[in-house]
Structure formats: C-alpha cells, structure tokens
C-alpha cells in the first residue's frame, strides 16, 4: 500500500516542505559523488550514532542525520510522504513554525531510538523520524482527508483507491509498532522506535505549533 496523493489542497506554496526535499536530495547527491571510503566516513560523521553521543562525540549529528539517506529508495519513500502530507501541516503551522516543528519531531524521534539502543554503533540516518511527526500531526488534524493509495497483489490486482487518512496512517503506525516490538533487542537496520516516537511527538505537539485559528477547525 503506497500513498500517491491526498485530496486536501492548501492555498499556500509550501516553501519549507519543498526546501527540505531539495536539501535532502542535494545531500544524497553529494553522498553519491563521494568516493566509497569518504562516503562511509561522511555517514559515520553526520549520522546519529547513540554510542558516540554517550561519549559526547558529534553532538550535532541528531540534526544532520535528518538529511542523510542510505539508498535512493530510502530517500524516495521519505520524500514522497513529506510531499503528500507536509504541505497541509506547513499551512496550519506557518512556514517558520513548521520548520521548527519538523526539527523538534526529528530530535524526539532520535531520542526514542537512543533510549532503546543507547550502545548502538550503527549510524541512524534519514528524515523518517521527523516525517513521522508530520504524519502524526496529519492524522490528528485531517483524519478524514482522502489519501489515494496504490494497492497491488502479485500483479493480479492493481488499483488506486482513496482511503481516509486515519486508516492509511493508522495502519502505518501499527506496522511500525509491531516491527518495533518484534525487533526489540534484536538489532536490525530500521529505527522503528524513531518512527514511533516521532509520530507520537507530532500528535502531541501540533496543537502547540499550529496557528491559533486552526486549533478548533479541522477535518
């Protein structure tokens, strides 16, 4: 189930959403152009490594890690979700407060990962923690907005179907919880608890960051 778009237009140009997408793409292009050893060093320098932070090393990395990605599909999936859902949250928050909201959710997402794997030496990279905050805000503020998702089943059944946002994003959150619980103490290359923490942060914080006129009017 892959979201394609939502039926929830906004009257603004989402400058911050577009800017974050451009920044992520630019950083990934830079990663691709680096020689292999330098690219690995780049990730270990700017990716967020819990074990390093315990030692006071690379304290800036929870922020810089939000702009690194491990593969093209990792980047594409994250930017797709941000493009679909970010403009609406930017609209109700305003440009600057949306950027602040995004970064705060990203920090909380990292901390959620950190407390579950504090000794991990694996770099955490990707915008998904911060974007999870956007998804959490969206499900609270626009639960009945229609999201068009692409379904397929072994090439036998393929269709784009509009589904309420609370179903699409609720299912996404449930999958992350299940994977997080199943992978607890087992390692892995996905920071499931960062997604969970970021999503919960978005639900809890959006009322603080959104403009006052939107605090009681939503759908």
Secondary structure, 3 states (H helix, E strand, C coil): CEEEEECCCCCCCCHHHHHHHHHHHHHHHHHHHCCHHHHHHHHHHHCECHHHHHCCCCCCHHHHHHHCCCCHHHHHHHHHHHHHHHHHHHHHHCHHHHHHHHHHHHHHHHHHHHHHCCCCCCCECCCHHHHHHHHHHHHHHCCCCEEEEEEEECCCEEEEEEEEHHHHHHHHHHHHHHHHHHHCCCCCCCCHHHHHHHHHHHHHHHHHHCCHHHCCCCC
